[in-house]
Amino acid sequence: MPCGRPRSQNIAAKRSQLPRADGPPRCRMCPNRKDTRQTSNRPAILAPLRPREATNSPAALSPVVTEPPSTAREDGEQDLGSHLLNRNDKTEVELSKVELGHRTRCHFIGSELSNCHYLVRQSTSETGLDKVFHFGNGQLDSSENWYEAHNIPEEILIRPSKDLEMKLMRAYFDLVNRGWPIVDEELFMTQYQEQDRMNPLCLTLLNAILLVGAHTLASQDESMLLLLPAFFRRAKYLVLSDSWHDRLVYVQVPLLLTWYSDANAWHWIGIAIRTAMAVGLHRDASHSTNLPVYKRKYVRLWWVLFQFDTISATSAGRPQAINLWDSDVADLKPADLEGIPGAEFEFITYHTKLCKIISQTIRDGWSPRASMEARAEAIKRADESLGNLMLELPSRLQLKLSDLDIWQSLFHLTHHNFILLIHRPAPKPGIRDQSPEAQDNAILCRESTVAIASVFEVLLNQYKQAATSC
């Protein structure tokens, strides 16, 4: 028999019996409902959100199932900077006074849209931290042996003889690191010589350095080729085991692993970039409490990453992962190369400028949504920018075939290769190929082709002379 009440009253009556998230089902006929309504109508009090304090009460335990100890993160790292946020008001230390050391974790709080960023700003009364995005999150490595703690197999920890190690390290630092400053040589040698117990040597980084050193010497000594797979396997295993407290290692080592195989360079560069953004290398760290040596590493690594990303994406015809609009890192200065003996400052500076031109040109003219008019305009701007760059090029980098070195070669190979890419004719000839513009493009391509061939010819002759003198 249908009820005589209106349908809206039936729905309201049913809803009143539904279970509530904050208590037992309410009864609309309860004589105390007036008191309940008065209580619920009290104005809310806004207060900053803070992590809940630990408690021994069984009723306060979270109903969420926690990860078993066997699969939980062994290094104690917690997500979303909980170490940074979980501070007691009575013992709070000012963030600006917490200096980051060699064995402490640095946490990047993200941009203003990040909840972690919001909570950090809200939970501190300090002023002048608006430009600080890197903080110590309270985690400190206390173990004496990281590799034993992470159950790394002994065969992965095998090291070559002392003489061979020094030979390969010197090859890396003398021939590679001066122009691609991925590793702080002075800091690394301090770790290698065990001068500071609180700043030990990272075997992950060591194996990657030995890999690049062996690759560099392989053209003169074929026995080095046999060492490459072993160094690569050890470095890769240690990277995947997440066995080191310094997160910059997981940017440096993937970059160094690109020397093992060109086919996998895109993969390792992508890992390095993603990790770098997670630790905040794309943001200005000059206002943080990082040690000066790490502030310099942030700047150097960021611009090396940008160059690697630009070159690999251009050669493969793939989108770049780094957009400089997302970054506020300052341009490299001579002071940023402290700790890199014999650093090639001119090459690093001008090759970075060259990559900026390449990056912007590709974004403007070769985007899938870019029109042919936009591409033509992008090429015109690129030609102007390249011309200005070559006019201000220091004598150290000017192309002199009679006195050519590897850093001059790398700069001009990148430069002329880019000219070829943007000015070469279409794969299928068309009517436009007979225009005056097409003829100018042909001249530019011919000049760049001659320059590239000349550079390789000089380098080949230098290699033959070095092989003969040995």
C-alpha positions as CSV (number, residue, x, y, z in Angstrom):
1,M,0.0,0.0,0.0
2,P,1.6,3.3,-1.0
3,C,2.4,5.7,1.7
4,G,0.5,8.9,1.8
5,R,3.6,11.0,2.4
6,P,5.1,13.0,-0.5
7,R,8.0,11.3,-2.3
8,S,10.5,14.0,-1.1
9,Q,9.7,13.1,2.6
10,N,10.2,9.4,1.9
11,I,13.7,10.1,0.4
12,A,14.6,12.3,3.4
13,A,13.4,9.6,5.9
14,K,15.6,7.0,4.2
15,R,18.6,9.3,4.1
16,S,18.3,9.9,7.8
17,Q,18.9,6.2,8.5
18,L,22.1,6.0,6.4
19,P,25.3,5.4,8.4
20,R,27.5,8.4,9.0
21,A,31.2,8.5,8.6
22,D,31.6,10.4,11.9
23,G,29.3,8.3,14.2
24,P,26.3,6.1,14.5
25,P,23.1,6.6,12.4
26,R,21.2,9.7,13.4
27,C,17.5,9.6,14.1
28,R,15.5,12.6,13.0
29,M,12.9,11.8,15.8
30,C,15.4,11.9,18.6
31,P,14.4,14.4,21.2
32,N,18.1,15.6,21.4
33,R,18.2,16.5,17.8
34,K,18.0,20.2,18.6
35,D,21.2,20.0,20.7
36,T,22.9,18.1,17.9
37,R,22.0,20.8,15.4
38,Q,23.3,23.5,17.7
39,T,26.6,21.7,18.1
40,S,27.0,21.1,14.4
41,N,26.3,24.8,13.7
42,R,29.3,26.0,15.7
43,P,31.8,28.0,13.6
44,A,34.8,26.0,12.4
45,I,38.2,26.9,13.7
46,L,40.9,26.9,11.0
47,A,44.4,25.7,12.1
48,P,47.5,24.7,10.1
49,L,47.6,21.1,9.1
50,R,50.4,19.1,10.8
51,P,51.2,15.4,10.8
52,R,49.5,13.5,13.7
53,E,51.7,12.8,16.7
54,A,52.6,9.2,17.4
55,T,50.5,7.5,20.0
56,N,50.3,4.1,21.7
57,S,46.6,4.0,21.8
58,P,45.2,1.1,19.7
59,A,42.1,3.2,18.8
60,A,44.3,5.8,17.1
61,L,46.0,3.4,14.8
62,S,45.3,3.9,11.1
63,P,43.1,1.3,9.5
64,V,45.3,1.4,6.3
65,V,47.3,-1.8,5.9
66,T,51.0,-0.9,6.1
67,E,53.8,-2.4,4.1
68,P,55.4,-5.5,5.7
69,P,58.9,-5.0,7.0
70,S,60.4,-7.3,4.4
71,T,59.2,-5.1,1.5
72,A,59.3,-1.7,3.2
73,R,62.0,0.8,2.2
74,E,65.1,-0.1,4.1
75,D,66.7,3.3,4.0
76,G,63.8,4.9,6.0
77,E,63.0,7.4,3.3
78,Q,59.4,8.6,3.5
79,D,57.3,10.2,0.8
80,L,56.2,13.8,0.5
81,G,58.9,15.1,2.8
82,S,57.3,13.8,5.9
83,H,60.6,14.1,7.8
84,L,60.7,17.7,6.9
85,L,57.2,18.4,8.0
86,N,57.1,16.2,11.1
87,R,58.6,18.6,13.6
88,N,57.6,19.2,17.2
89,D,56.7,22.8,18.1
90,K,58.7,22.6,21.3
91,T,61.9,21.5,19.7
92,E,61.6,23.1,16.3
93,V,64.8,24.3,14.7
94,E,64.7,27.2,12.2
95,L,64.9,25.8,8.7
96,S,67.3,28.5,7.6
97,K,69.9,27.3,10.2
98,V,69.8,23.6,9.2
99,E,72.9,23.1,7.0
100,L,72.9,20.2,4.7
101,G,75.9,17.9,5.0
102,H,77.4,15.1,3.0
103,R,75.3,12.4,4.5
104,T,72.0,14.2,4.9
105,R,69.1,14.0,2.5
106,C,68.0,17.2,0.7
107,H,64.3,17.4,0.0
108,F,62.8,19.5,-2.9
109,I,59.4,20.8,-1.9
110,G,58.2,21.6,-5.4
111,S,56.5,24.6,-6.8
112,E,53.7,26.7,-5.2
113,L,51.1,24.2,-6.4
114,S,52.7,21.4,-4.4
115,N,51.0,20.4,-1.1
116,C,54.4,19.8,0.4
117,H,55.4,23.4,-0.6
118,Y,52.2,24.8,0.9
119,L,52.6,22.9,4.2
120,V,56.3,23.9,4.6
121,R,55.5,27.6,4.1
122,Q,52.5,27.3,6.4
123,S,54.3,25.5,9.2
124,T,57.3,27.9,9.6
125,S,57.2,31.4,11.0
126,E,60.5,32.3,9.4
127,T,60.7,35.0,6.8
128,G,63.0,35.2,3.8
129,L,62.5,31.6,2.7
130,D,60.3,32.4,-0.4
131,K,63.2,31.6,-2.7
132,V,64.3,28.5,-0.9
133,F,63.1,25.2,-2.4
134,H,65.7,22.7,-1.0
135,F,65.6,21.8,2.7
136,G,67.1,19.1,4.9
137,N,64.4,16.5,5.6
138,G,65.9,15.2,8.8
139,Q,67.2,12.0,7.4
140,L,70.8,11.1,8.2
141,D,72.8,8.2,7.1
142,S,74.0,6.4,10.2
143,S,75.2,3.1,8.8
144,E,78.9,2.5,8.6
145,N,78.6,0.3,5.5
146,W,75.8,1.1,3.0
147,Y,76.5,-1.9,0.8
148,E,76.3,-4.5,3.5
149,A,73.1,-2.8,4.8
150,H,71.6,-3.2,1.3
151,N,72.8,-6.8,0.8
152,I,74.9,-6.0,-2.3
153,P,76.6,-9.1,-3.6
154,E,80.3,-9.3,-3.2
155,E,81.0,-9.7,-6.9
156,I,79.4,-6.3,-7.5
157,L,81.9,-4.7,-5.1
158,I,85.0,-6.1,-6.7
159,R,87.5,-3.4,-7.7
160,P,90.4,-3.5,-10.1
161,S,94.0,-3.0,-9.1
162,K,95.0,0.4,-7.7
163,D,97.2,1.2,-10.7
164,L,94.4,0.4,-13.2
165,E,91.9,2.4,-11.1
166,M,94.1,5.5,-11.1
167,K,94.8,5.1,-14.8
168,L,91.2,5.0,-15.7
169,M,90.2,7.8,-13.3
170,R,92.9,10.1,-14.7
171,A,91.7,9.4,-18.2
172,Y,88.2,10.4,-17.3
173,F,89.1,13.5,-15.4
174,D,91.8,14.7,-17.9
175,L,89.9,13.9,-21.1
176,V,86.2,14.1,-20.3
177,N,85.3,15.8,-17.1
178,R,87.0,19.1,-18.0
179,G,84.3,19.8,-20.7
180,W,81.4,17.7,-19.3
181,P,81.8,18.6,-15.5
182,I,79.6,15.8,-14.2
183,V,81.8,14.9,-11.2
184,D,83.4,17.3,-8.7
185,E,87.0,16.0,-9.0
186,E,88.3,17.5,-5.8
187,L,85.4,16.2,-3.8
188,F,85.6,12.7,-5.4
189,M,89.3,12.4,-4.8
190,T,88.7,13.4,-1.1
191,Q,86.3,10.5,-0.9
192,Y,88.6,8.1,-2.9
193,Q,91.5,8.8,-0.5
194,E,89.2,8.3,2.5
195,Q,90.1,11.6,4.1
196,D,86.7,12.0,5.7
197,R,84.9,9.1,7.3
198,M,81.6,10.9,7.1
199,N,82.0,11.3,3.4
200,P,82.9,7.9,2.0
201,L,83.5,6.8,-1.6
202,C,80.5,5.8,-3.7
203,L,81.3,2.7,-5.6
204,T,78.3,3.3,-7.9
205,L,80.0,6.5,-9.1
206,L,83.4,5.0,-9.2
207,N,82.4,2.2,-11.5
208,A,80.7,4.7,-13.8
209,I,83.9,6.8,-13.9
210,L,86.0,3.7,-14.6
211,L,83.6,2.8,-17.5
212,V,84.1,6.2,-19.2
213,G,87.8,6.1,-18.6
214,A,88.1,2.7,-20.2
215,H,86.0,3.8,-23.1
216,T,88.2,6.9,-23.6
217,L,91.4,4.7,-23.7
218,A,89.9,1.9,-25.8
219,S,91.0,3.6,-29.1
220,Q,94.6,3.3,-28.0
221,D,94.4,0.0,-26.0
222,E,91.9,-2.6,-27.2
223,S,92.2,-4.5,-23.9
224,M,90.1,-1.8,-22.4
225,L,87.1,-3.0,-24.4
226,L,87.0,-6.2,-22.3
227,L,86.5,-4.1,-19.1
228,L,83.5,-2.1,-20.3
229,P,80.8,-4.8,-19.7
230,A,82.0,-5.4,-16.1
231,F,82.1,-1.8,-15.1
232,F,78.7,-1.2,-16.8
233,R,77.1,-4.2,-15.1
234,R,78.3,-3.1,-11.6
235,A,77.3,0.5,-12.0
236,K,73.9,-0.5,-13.3
237,Y,73.3,-2.9,-10.5
238,L,74.2,-0.4,-7.9
239,V,72.0,2.3,-9.5
240,L,69.0,0.0,-9.5
241,S,69.6,-1.1,-6.0
242,D,69.1,2.5,-4.8
243,S,72.1,2.0,-2.4
244,W,73.4,5.5,-1.8
245,H,72.2,8.5,0.3
246,D,73.4,11.2,-2.1
247,R,70.6,11.5,-4.7
248,L,72.9,13.4,-7.1
249,V,74.6,10.1,-7.8
250,Y,71.5,8.9,-9.5
251,V,71.8,11.9,-11.9
252,Q,75.6,11.6,-12.4
253,V,75.8,7.8,-13.0
254,P,73.1,7.6,-15.7
255,L,74.8,10.4,-17.6
256,L,78.1,8.5,-17.4
257,L,76.5,5.3,-18.6
258,T,75.6,7.0,-21.9
259,W,79.3,6.4,-22.9
260,Y,78.7,2.6,-22.9
261,S,76.2,2.5,-25.8
262,D,74.8,5.2,-28.1
263,A,71.7,3.0,-28.5
264,N,70.8,3.3,-24.8
265,A,71.8,7.0,-24.4
266,W,68.3,8.2,-24.7
267,H,67.1,5.9,-22.0
268,W,69.8,6.9,-19.5
269,I,69.5,10.6,-20.2
270,G,65.7,10.3,-19.5
271,I,66.4,8.7,-16.1
272,A,68.9,11.3,-15.2
273,I,66.5,14.2,-16.1
274,R,63.6,12.7,-14.3
275,T,65.7,12.2,-11.2
276,A,67.2,15.7,-11.5
277,M,63.8,17.3,-11.5
278,A,62.7,15.2,-8.5
279,V,65.6,16.6,-6.4
280,G,65.1,20.1,-7.8
281,L,68.1,20.6,-10.0
282,H,65.9,22.8,-12.3
283,R,65.4,25.4,-9.5
284,D,67.8,27.9,-8.1
285,A,69.5,26.4,-5.0
286,S,71.7,29.4,-4.2
287,H,69.5,30.5,-1.3
288,S,69.4,27.0,0.3
289,T,71.6,25.8,3.2
290,N,73.3,23.3,0.9
291,L,77.1,23.1,1.2
292,P,78.8,25.3,-1.5
293,V,80.2,22.3,-3.2
294,Y,76.7,21.0,-3.7
295,K,75.3,24.3,-4.9
296,R,78.0,24.3,-7.6
297,K,77.2,20.7,-8.5
298,Y,73.5,21.6,-8.9
299,V,74.3,24.3,-11.5
300,R,76.9,22.2,-13.4
301,L,74.8,19.1,-13.6
302,W,71.7,21.0,-14.7
303,W,73.5,22.6,-17.7
304,V,75.2,19.3,-18.7
305,L,71.8,17.6,-18.6
306,F,70.3,20.3,-20.8
307,Q,73.1,19.9,-23.4
308,F,72.8,16.1,-23.4
309,D,69.0,16.3,-23.7
310,T,69.2,18.8,-26.6
311,I,71.8,16.8,-28.6
312,S,70.1,13.4,-28.1
313,A,66.6,14.7,-28.8
314,T,67.8,16.5,-31.9
315,S,69.7,13.6,-33.4
316,A,66.8,11.2,-32.7
317,G,64.0,13.6,-33.8
318,R,62.3,13.2,-30.4
319,P,60.7,15.8,-28.0
320,Q,63.1,17.4,-25.5
321,A,62.4,16.6,-21.9
322,I,63.8,19.9,-20.6
323,N,62.0,23.1,-21.2
324,L,64.0,26.1,-19.8
325,W,60.8,27.9,-19.0
326,D,60.4,25.5,-16.1
327,S,63.9,26.4,-14.8
328,D,65.4,29.4,-13.0
329,V,68.9,28.1,-12.7
330,A,71.5,30.9,-13.3
331,D,73.9,30.6,-16.2
332,L,77.2,29.0,-15.4
333,K,79.9,31.2,-13.9
334,P,83.6,30.5,-13.5
335,A,83.1,30.2,-9.7
336,D,80.7,27.2,-10.4
337,L,83.6,25.3,-11.9
338,E,85.6,25.3,-8.6
339,G,86.6,21.7,-7.9
340,I,87.2,20.9,-11.7
341,P,90.9,21.4,-12.4
342,G,91.5,22.5,-16.0
343,A,87.8,23.1,-16.7
344,E,87.0,24.2,-20.2
345,F,84.9,27.2,-19.2
346,E,84.7,28.7,-22.8
347,F,83.5,25.4,-24.3
348,I,81.0,24.8,-21.5
349,T,79.6,28.3,-21.7
350,Y,79.3,28.6,-25.5
351,H,78.2,25.1,-26.2
352,T,75.4,25.7,-23.7
353,K,74.5,28.9,-25.6
354,L,74.6,26.9,-28.8
355,C,72.2,24.3,-27.4
356,K,69.8,27.0,-26.2
357,I,69.6,28.2,-29.8
358,I,69.0,24.7,-31.1
359,S,66.4,23.9,-28.4
360,Q,64.4,27.1,-29.1
361,T,64.6,26.7,-32.8
362,I,63.3,23.1,-32.7
363,R,60.4,24.1,-30.3
364,D,59.4,27.0,-32.5
365,G,59.8,25.5,-36.0
366,W,59.5,21.7,-35.6
367,S,56.6,21.3,-33.3
368,P,53.9,19.1,-34.8
369,R,51.5,22.1,-34.7
370,A,54.0,24.6,-36.2
371,S,53.1,25.9,-39.6
372,M,55.6,26.2,-42.5
373,E,55.6,30.0,-42.0
374,A,56.6,29.4,-38.3
375,R,59.4,27.1,-39.4
376,A,60.8,29.6,-41.8
377,E,60.7,32.3,-39.2
378,A,62.4,30.0,-36.7
379,I,65.2,29.2,-39.2
380,K,65.7,32.9,-39.8
381,R,66.0,33.7,-36.1
382,A,68.4,30.7,-35.7
383,D,70.6,32.0,-38.5
384,E,70.8,35.4,-36.8
385,S,71.5,33.9,-33.4
386,L,74.2,31.6,-34.7
387,G,75.8,34.4,-36.6
388,N,76.0,36.6,-33.4
389,L,77.3,33.6,-31.4
390,M,80.1,33.0,-33.9
391,L,81.0,36.7,-33.8
392,E,81.5,36.7,-30.0
393,L,83.2,33.3,-30.0
394,P,86.6,33.5,-28.1
395,S,89.8,32.7,-29.9
396,R,90.1,29.5,-27.8
397,L,87.1,28.1,-29.6
398,Q,87.5,29.5,-33.1
399,L,88.0,26.8,-35.7
400,K,91.8,26.5,-36.4
401,L,92.6,23.3,-38.2
402,S,96.3,23.8,-37.6
403,D,95.8,23.8,-33.9
404,L,92.6,21.7,-33.3
405,D,91.7,20.0,-30.0
406,I,88.7,18.0,-29.0
407,W,86.7,20.8,-27.4
408,Q,87.0,23.0,-30.5
409,S,86.0,20.0,-32.6
410,L,82.9,19.2,-30.5
411,F,81.6,22.8,-30.6
412,H,82.0,23.1,-34.4
413,L,80.6,19.6,-35.1
414,T,77.5,20.5,-33.1
415,H,77.3,23.9,-34.8
416,H,77.7,22.7,-38.4
417,N,75.5,19.6,-37.9
418,F,72.7,21.8,-36.8
419,I,73.1,24.0,-39.9
420,L,72.8,20.9,-42.0
421,L,69.7,19.8,-40.3
422,I,67.8,23.0,-40.7
423,H,69.0,23.9,-44.2
424,R,69.2,20.6,-46.1
425,P,66.8,20.1,-49.0
426,A,63.6,18.2,-48.6
427,P,63.8,14.4,-49.1
428,K,61.8,14.7,-52.3
429,P,62.8,17.6,-54.6
430,G,60.1,20.1,-55.4
431,I,59.5,23.4,-57.2
432,R,60.8,25.4,-54.2
433,D,64.2,23.8,-54.6
434,Q,64.9,26.1,-57.6
435,S,64.3,29.3,-55.6
436,P,67.1,31.7,-54.5
437,E,66.5,30.6,-50.9
438,A,67.1,27.0,-51.8
439,Q,70.4,27.9,-53.5
440,D,71.5,29.8,-50.4
441,N,70.6,26.7,-48.3
442,A,72.7,24.5,-50.7
443,I,75.7,26.8,-50.2
444,L,75.3,26.7,-46.4
445,C,75.1,22.9,-46.4
446,R,78.1,22.6,-48.6
447,E,80.2,24.8,-46.3
448,S,79.1,22.9,-43.3
449,T,79.8,19.6,-44.9
450,V,83.4,20.7,-45.8
451,A,83.9,22.0,-42.2
452,I,82.8,18.7,-40.7
453,A,84.9,16.6,-43.1
454,S,87.9,18.8,-42.3
455,V,87.5,18.4,-38.6
456,F,87.3,14.6,-38.9
457,E,90.3,14.5,-41.2
458,V,92.5,16.5,-38.8
459,L,91.4,14.3,-35.8
460,L,92.2,11.2,-37.8
461,N,95.7,12.4,-38.6
462,Q,96.2,13.3,-35.0
463,Y,95.2,9.8,-33.9
464,K,97.5,8.2,-36.4
465,Q,100.4,10.4,-35.3
466,A,99.7,9.5,-31.6
467,A,99.5,5.8,-32.5
468,T,102.8,5.9,-34.4
469,S,104.6,7.7,-31.5
470,C,103.5,5.1,-28.9
